[in-house]
Amino acid sequence: MRILVTGGCGYIGSTTARLLAKSDHEVMVVDDLSEGHRQAWPGALEIFDLRDASAVQSFAAANPVDGIVHFAARAYVGESVAQPLRYWRANLVPVLNLCEAFPGTPFVFSSSCATYGQPTTARLDESLPLAPLNPYGATKAAAERLLQDRADAGQGAFVALRYFNAAGAAAGGHHGEHHQPENHLIPRAVMAALGRLAEGLQVFGTDWNTPDGTNIRDYVHVADLAEAHVLALDYLFDDQPSTVLNLGTGRGYSVLEIIRAVEEATSQAVPWTAAPRRAGDPAELVADATRAFEMLGWQAEHSALEHIVQSAVVWHRKNPQGYSA
Ligand SMILES: NC(=O)c1ccc[n+]([C@@H]2O[C@H](COP(=O)([O-])OP(=O)(O)OC[C@H]3O[C@@H](n4cnc5c(N)ncnc54)[C@H](O)[C@@H]3O)[C@@H](O)[C@H]2O)c1
């Protein structure tokens, strides 16, 4: 099948594009390189901004595809609180443009656990009402709704994958996470341990209602996420109905537990300081991913915390400048 991967020069997108190519799909990546890296995806690439409707239309006219996997978005909760309009344009307009330009094409969408807000249940399943606490989560919930309306009208099926926290790198350290600036906890903790974060690691809130007072998140290896996209496309090519699926492990780790895991993997101390809570952050997000197993046969197989952290350490040690080198 010919698959369009948007945002395929980014972290999760490039990992997925590589796996799709290995699975004998023909992969076409579109990315504007606003955040991504050319070196992350060695295959076919068109560089343009998906917010530009006429560019998307021209691309679609020249490149019919069998399926779309849409990663391109801005993905920083704090930035979305400060710049909500930028997030609504960045995260919703490309979905609309792609749906208009590729009528009927099966669509796999990168959604997020940020759509849930802060439910009180220990593990979050897909039946919970969506109540995002920040504009980032709200844009993801709105895009899901757009895709649901399109599907209800018989204009194209979708699978929305609600990732919990993506982390880790390819075995051997040739391919990994490089955000600029890096805002994710595991890479920041590794950078701090390796002496590459001048200011050390900030821990946003040590007074949350959790056992050690720090946030709890569910970390899933990027290789497991990539696998879920391949399965989701197969599911849609089998004419199965549209659905929304959590991707996580069902096990949460606090920030302090992550710091300890990074200290063990690097044999270095992680220098950290307590900072105030960030606006829009929930205390705890842990997935119930039963449905992804039932519908796709998906399970997180590479997501043991030690493996995630170890793979991230190898990537950072081998690539001190990320892809910039
Ligand atoms: N990283 C996580 O833990 C996480 C968790 C939940 C959901 N997600 C979602 O997964 C997706 C990928 O996340 P990531 O961490 O790989 O992000 P990333 O920033 O590494 O990748 C996004 C890619 O999209 C490109 N892009 C952004 N806007 C574009 C536009 N208008 N036109 C063309 N290209 C554009 C960027 O250049 C980048 O290469 C995002 O949709 C994000 O919201 C990520």
The ligand as a MOL file (V3000), in Angstrom:
LIG
                    3D

  0  0  0     0  0            999 V3000
M  V30 BEGIN CTAB
M  V30 COUNTS 44 48 0 0 0
M  V30 BEGIN ATOM
M  V30 1 N 5.7470 12.5490 22.1690 0
M  V30 2 C 4.7310 12.1230 22.9240 0
M  V30 3 O 4.9270 11.6500 24.0530 0
M  V30 4 C 3.3160 12.2050 22.4090 0
M  V30 5 C 2.2610 11.7860 23.2440 0
M  V30 6 C 0.9480 11.8450 22.7670 0
M  V30 7 C 0.7080 12.2860 21.4790 0
M  V30 8 N 1.7430 12.7030 20.6890 0 CHG=1
M  V30 9 C 1.4470 13.1660 19.3250 0
M  V30 10 O 2.2410 12.4100 18.4160 0
M  V30 11 C 2.5800 13.1980 17.2750 0
M  V30 12 C 4.0710 13.1330 17.0630 0
M  V30 13 O 4.7610 13.5500 18.2330 0
M  V30 14 P 6.3470 13.6830 18.2380 0
M  V30 15 O 6.7900 13.6570 19.6540 0
M  V30 16 O 6.9150 12.7280 17.2680 0 CHG=-1
M  V30 17 O 6.4970 15.1740 17.6960 0
M  V30 18 P 7.6190 15.8130 16.7650 0
M  V30 19 O 7.5860 17.2840 16.9950 0
M  V30 20 O 8.9200 15.1040 16.9430 0
M  V30 21 O 7.0790 15.5030 15.3000 0
M  V30 22 C 6.0950 16.2820 14.6660 0
M  V30 23 C 6.5480 16.4800 13.2270 0
M  V30 24 O 5.5260 17.1900 12.5110 0
M  V30 25 C 6.1210 18.2150 11.7300 0
M  V30 26 N 5.0940 19.2560 11.5630 0
M  V30 27 C 4.5010 19.9590 12.5610 0
M  V30 28 N 3.6030 20.8160 12.0320 0
M  V30 29 C 3.6270 20.6310 10.6870 0
M  V30 30 C 2.9070 21.2070 9.5890 0
M  V30 31 N 1.9950 22.1800 9.7860 0
M  V30 32 N 3.1680 20.7820 8.3410 0
M  V30 33 C 4.0930 19.8130 8.1230 0
M  V30 34 N 4.8000 19.2270 9.1210 0
M  V30 35 C 4.5620 19.6340 10.3830 0
M  V30 36 C 7.3460 18.6490 12.5250 0
M  V30 37 O 8.3430 19.2730 11.7320 0
M  V30 38 C 7.8200 17.3190 13.1080 0
M  V30 39 O 8.7220 16.6690 12.2430 0
M  V30 40 C 2.0240 14.5850 17.5540 0
M  V30 41 O 0.7920 14.7030 16.8960 0
M  V30 42 C 1.8240 14.5950 19.0590 0
M  V30 43 O 0.7990 15.4830 19.4300 0
M  V30 44 C 3.0390 12.6640 21.1230 0
M  V30 END ATOM
M  V30 BEGIN BOND
M  V30 1 1 1 2
M  V30 2 2 2 3
M  V30 3 1 2 4
M  V30 4 1 4 5
M  V30 5 2 4 44
M  V30 6 2 5 6
M  V30 7 1 6 7
M  V30 8 2 7 8
M  V30 9 1 8 9
M  V30 10 1 8 44
M  V30 11 1 9 10
M  V30 12 1 9 42
M  V30 13 1 10 11
M  V30 14 1 11 12
M  V30 15 1 11 40
M  V30 16 1 12 13
M  V30 17 1 13 14
M  V30 18 2 14 15
M  V30 19 1 14 16
M  V30 20 1 14 17
M  V30 21 1 17 18
M  V30 22 2 18 19
M  V30 23 1 18 20
M  V30 24 1 18 21
M  V30 25 1 21 22
M  V30 26 1 22 23
M  V30 27 1 23 24
M  V30 28 1 23 38
M  V30 29 1 24 25
M  V30 30 1 25 26
M  V30 31 1 25 36
M  V30 32 1 26 27
M  V30 33 1 26 35
M  V30 34 2 27 28
M  V30 35 1 28 29
M  V30 36 1 29 30
M  V30 37 2 29 35
M  V30 38 1 30 31
M  V30 39 2 30 32
M  V30 40 1 32 33
M  V30 41 2 33 34
M  V30 42 1 34 35
M  V30 43 1 36 37
M  V30 44 1 36 38
M  V30 45 1 38 39
M  V30 46 1 40 41
M  V30 47 1 40 42
M  V30 48 1 42 43
M  V30 END BOND
M  V30 END CTAB
M  END
